[in-house]
Amino acid sequence: MRAVVTRVNSASVEIEGQMTAQIGRGFLVLLGVHREDTEEDAKRLADKVCGLRVFEDDGGKMNLNLAAVGGSVLCVSQFTLFADTKSRRPGFTEAARPEKAIPLYELFMSQCRERGFEVMSGEFGADMKVSSVNDGPVTIIFDTRS
């Protein structure tokens, strides 16, 4: 799995002109599922994201995690994170097919909820307009394959 995690002051998803998900302070997570990913990858990634200490403490150091700041998660499926960019037209053969990707995407989110976080989401496969007010900006990339 690959996740691009951005620290945000706010983030939202709009589908067909309707706001379908919105958070305040927290993480915007763009999540890609690889064709060989497993439930263990989803669980391990949720643990890493939820424990990520990138919020500033009183001393200005990135030392606080999502729980310490009362943050939320907005998770958006992003199969293009596994794009093959050898040519000008990317291929996506490394990305999991929906029948595999959807359950792992949902497992990742449920694992974040089990840790006590509010988790909002986009809609798998929808044409989404994703907006965010990045904080910092601070963006961290996770890849369970490396």
C-alpha positions as YAML, in Angstrom:
chain: A
units: angstrom
residues:
- id: 1
  name: MET
  ca: [0.00, 0.00, 0.00]
- id: 2
  name: ARG
  ca: [1.09, 3.53, -0.62]
- id: 3
  name: ALA
  ca: [-0.17, 6.49, 1.33]
- id: 4
  name: VAL
  ca: [0.53, 10.15, 0.78]
- id: 5
  name: VAL
  ca: [-0.29, 11.73, 4.13]
- id: 6
  name: THR
  ca: [-0.64, 15.49, 4.31]
- id: 7
  name: ARG
  ca: [-1.08, 17.43, 7.53]
- id: 8
  name: VAL
  ca: [-4.06, 19.71, 6.94]
- id: 9
  name: ASN
  ca: [-6.03, 22.44, 8.64]
- id: 10
  name: SER
  ca: [-9.03, 21.24, 6.62]
- id: 11
  name: ALA
  ca: [-9.83, 18.93, 3.72]
- id: 12
  name: SER
  ca: [-12.94, 17.94, 1.80]
- id: 13
  name: VAL
  ca: [-14.31, 15.81, -1.02]
- id: 14
  name: GLU
  ca: [-16.94, 16.93, -3.49]
- id: 15
  name: ILE
  ca: [-18.75, 14.51, -5.81]
- id: 16
  name: GLU
  ca: [-21.10, 15.77, -8.53]
- id: 17
  name: GLY
  ca: [-21.26, 19.21, -6.91]
- id: 18
  name: GLN
  ca: [-22.11, 17.85, -3.44]
- id: 19
  name: MET
  ca: [-19.78, 18.05, -0.44]
- id: 20
  name: THR
  ca: [-19.63, 14.41, 0.71]
- id: 21
  name: ALA
  ca: [-16.84, 14.49, 3.30]
- id: 22
  name: GLN
  ca: [-15.07, 17.17, 5.29]
- id: 23
  name: ILE
  ca: [-12.61, 17.34, 8.17]
- id: 24
  name: GLY
  ca: [-10.85, 20.05, 10.13]
- id: 25
  name: ARG
  ca: [-7.36, 19.55, 11.51]
- id: 26
  name: GLY
  ca: [-5.84, 16.18, 10.74]
- id: 27
  name: PHE
  ca: [-4.59, 14.10, 7.84]
- id: 28
  name: LEU
  ca: [-5.62, 13.91, 4.21]
- id: 29
  name: VAL
  ca: [-4.60, 10.39, 3.20]
- id: 30
  name: LEU
  ca: [-4.37, 9.48, -0.49]
- id: 31
  name: LEU
  ca: [-4.33, 5.68, -0.39]
- id: 32
  name: GLY
  ca: [-3.26, 3.32, -3.15]
- id: 33
  name: VAL
  ca: [-3.58, -0.46, -2.95]
- id: 34
  name: HIS
  ca: [-1.05, -2.68, -4.74]
- id: 35
  name: ARG
  ca: [-2.23, -5.90, -6.41]
- id: 36
  name: GLU
  ca: [-0.19, -7.97, -3.90]
- id: 37
  name: ASP
  ca: [-1.22, -6.12, -0.73]
- id: 38
  name: THR
  ca: [-2.71, -7.99, 2.21]
- id: 39
  name: GLU
  ca: [-4.80, -7.28, 5.29]
- id: 40
  name: GLU
  ca: [-1.56, -7.13, 7.26]
- id: 41
  name: ASP
  ca: [-0.37, -4.25, 5.04]
- id: 42
  name: ALA
  ca: [-3.56, -2.31, 5.77]
- id: 43
  name: LYS
  ca: [-3.25, -2.87, 9.52]
- id: 44
  name: ARG
  ca: [0.43, -1.96, 9.63]
- id: 45
  name: LEU
  ca: [-0.13, 1.17, 7.55]
- id: 46
  name: ALA
  ca: [-3.02, 2.32, 9.76]
- id: 47
  name: ASP
  ca: [-0.78, 1.92, 12.80]
- id: 48
  name: LYS
  ca: [1.98, 4.01, 11.21]
- id: 49
  name: VAL
  ca: [-0.34, 6.77, 9.98]
- id: 50
  name: CYS
  ca: [-2.27, 7.04, 13.25]
- id: 51
  name: GLY
  ca: [0.94, 7.18, 15.25]
- id: 52
  name: LEU
  ca: [2.74, 9.67, 12.99]
- id: 53
  name: ARG
  ca: [4.13, 12.53, 15.08]
- id: 54
  name: VAL
  ca: [4.11, 15.57, 12.79]
- id: 55
  name: PHE
  ca: [2.04, 18.09, 14.73]
- id: 56
  name: GLU
  ca: [3.94, 20.77, 16.61]
- id: 57
  name: ASP
  ca: [4.18, 20.78, 20.39]
- id: 58
  name: ASP
  ca: [4.43, 23.95, 22.52]
- id: 59
  name: GLY
  ca: [8.12, 24.18, 21.67]
- id: 60
  name: GLY
  ca: [7.46, 24.20, 17.92]
- id: 61
  name: LYS
  ca: [8.82, 20.67, 17.38]
- id: 62
  name: MET
  ca: [6.94, 18.06, 15.34]
- id: 63
  name: ASN
  ca: [6.33, 15.84, 18.31]
- id: 64
  name: LEU
  ca: [2.57, 15.25, 18.56]
- id: 65
  name: ASN
  ca: [0.43, 12.62, 16.88]
- id: 66
  name: LEU
  ca: [-3.14, 12.76, 15.62]
- id: 67
  name: ALA
  ca: [-4.62, 11.77, 18.99]
- id: 68
  name: ALA
  ca: [-2.73, 14.51, 20.84]
- id: 69
  name: VAL
  ca: [-4.29, 17.21, 18.65]
- id: 70
  name: GLY
  ca: [-7.76, 15.69, 18.38]
- id: 71
  name: GLY
  ca: [-7.35, 15.29, 14.62]
- id: 72
  name: SER
  ca: [-9.41, 13.46, 12.01]
- id: 73
  name: VAL
  ca: [-8.63, 11.53, 8.84]
- id: 74
  name: LEU
  ca: [-9.99, 12.04, 5.34]
- id: 75
  name: CYS
  ca: [-9.07, 8.99, 3.24]
- id: 76
  name: VAL
  ca: [-9.31, 9.07, -0.55]
- id: 77
  name: SER
  ca: [-8.66, 6.04, -2.76]
- id: 78
  name: GLN
  ca: [-5.91, 6.76, -5.27]
- id: 79
  name: PHE
  ca: [-5.01, 3.89, -7.62]
- id: 80
  name: THR
  ca: [-2.80, 6.28, -9.59]
- id: 81
  name: LEU
  ca: [-0.20, 6.05, -6.82]
- id: 82
  name: PHE
  ca: [0.87, 2.82, -8.52]
- id: 83
  name: ALA
  ca: [1.26, 4.35, -11.97]
- id: 84
  name: ASP
  ca: [3.96, 2.95, -14.24]
- id: 85
  name: THR
  ca: [5.51, 6.12, -15.64]
- id: 86
  name: LYS
  ca: [8.03, 4.61, -18.05]
- id: 87
  name: SER
  ca: [6.09, 6.12, -20.94]
- id: 88
  name: ARG
  ca: [4.14, 9.33, -21.27]
- id: 89
  name: ARG
  ca: [0.86, 7.48, -20.85]
- id: 90
  name: PRO
  ca: [0.94, 5.80, -17.44]
- id: 91
  name: GLY
  ca: [-0.16, 2.22, -16.92]
- id: 92
  name: PHE
  ca: [-1.81, 0.92, -13.77]
- id: 93
  name: THR
  ca: [-1.21, -2.84, -13.82]
- id: 94
  name: GLU
  ca: [0.40, -2.75, -10.35]
- id: 95
  name: ALA
  ca: [-2.73, -1.27, -8.76]
- id: 96
  name: ALA
  ca: [-5.17, -3.72, -7.22]
- id: 97
  name: ARG
  ca: [-8.46, -4.39, -8.99]
- id: 98
  name: PRO
  ca: [-11.52, -2.99, -7.17]
- id: 99
  name: GLU
  ca: [-12.60, -6.40, -5.81]
- id: 100
  name: LYS
  ca: [-9.33, -6.51, -3.86]
- id: 101
  name: ALA
  ca: [-8.69, -2.81, -3.34]
- id: 102
  name: ILE
  ca: [-12.05, -1.86, -1.83]
- id: 103
  name: PRO
  ca: [-11.91, -4.30, 1.12]
- id: 104
  name: LEU
  ca: [-8.32, -3.25, 1.93]
- id: 105
  name: TYR
  ca: [-9.21, 0.46, 1.63]
- id: 106
  name: GLU
  ca: [-12.14, -0.11, 3.99]
- id: 107
  name: LEU
  ca: [-9.98, -2.16, 6.37]
- id: 108
  name: PHE
  ca: [-7.43, 0.66, 6.57]
- id: 109
  name: MET
  ca: [-10.19, 3.09, 7.50]
- id: 110
  name: SER
  ca: [-11.77, 0.74, 10.05]
- id: 111
  name: GLN
  ca: [-8.36, 0.27, 11.68]
- id: 112
  name: CYS
  ca: [-8.06, 4.06, 12.04]
- id: 113
  name: ARG
  ca: [-11.56, 4.21, 13.54]
- id: 114
  name: GLU
  ca: [-10.68, 1.42, 15.99]
- id: 115
  name: ARG
  ca: [-7.87, 3.65, 17.23]
- id: 116
  name: GLY
  ca: [-10.49, 6.27, 18.09]
- id: 117
  name: PHE
  ca: [-10.29, 8.62, 15.13]
- id: 118
  name: GLU
  ca: [-13.08, 10.17, 13.12]
- id: 119
  name: VAL
  ca: [-12.53, 8.94, 9.56]
- id: 120
  name: MET
  ca: [-14.27, 10.43, 6.56]
- id: 121
  name: SER
  ca: [-13.79, 9.11, 3.04]
- id: 122
  name: GLY
  ca: [-14.17, 9.74, -0.60]
- id: 123
  name: GLU
  ca: [-16.12, 7.32, -2.77]
- id: 124
  name: PHE
  ca: [-14.10, 4.53, -4.35]
- id: 125
  name: GLY
  ca: [-14.02, 4.96, -8.14]
- id: 126
  name: ALA
  ca: [-15.93, 8.27, -8.17]
- id: 127
  name: ASP
  ca: [-14.81, 11.42, -9.94]
- id: 128
  name: MET
  ca: [-13.92, 13.44, -6.85]
- id: 129
  name: LYS
  ca: [-12.83, 17.01, -6.33]
- id: 130
  name: VAL
  ca: [-10.47, 16.94, -3.35]
- id: 131
  name: SER
  ca: [-9.61, 20.18, -1.59]
- id: 132
  name: SER
  ca: [-7.22, 20.79, 1.25]
- id: 133
  name: VAL
  ca: [-5.64, 23.56, 3.23]
- id: 134
  name: ASN
  ca: [-2.22, 22.07, 3.86]
- id: 135
  name: ASP
  ca: [-0.54, 22.87, 7.15]
- id: 136
  name: GLY
  ca: [3.18, 23.51, 6.83]
- id: 137
  name: PRO
  ca: [3.06, 21.97, 4.28]
- id: 138
  name: VAL
  ca: [3.98, 18.63, 5.80]
- id: 139
  name: THR
  ca: [3.59, 15.59, 3.54]
- id: 140
  name: ILE
  ca: [4.88, 12.09, 4.33]
- id: 141
  name: ILE
  ca: [4.87, 9.11, 1.95]
- id: 142
  name: PHE
  ca: [4.47, 5.55, 3.21]
- id: 143
  name: ASP
  ca: [4.99, 2.40, 1.16]
- id: 144
  name: THR
  ca: [4.45, -0.98, 2.79]
- id: 145
  name: ARG
  ca: [6.49, -2.62, 0.01]
- id: 146
  name: SER
  ca: [9.73, -0.86, 1.02]
...
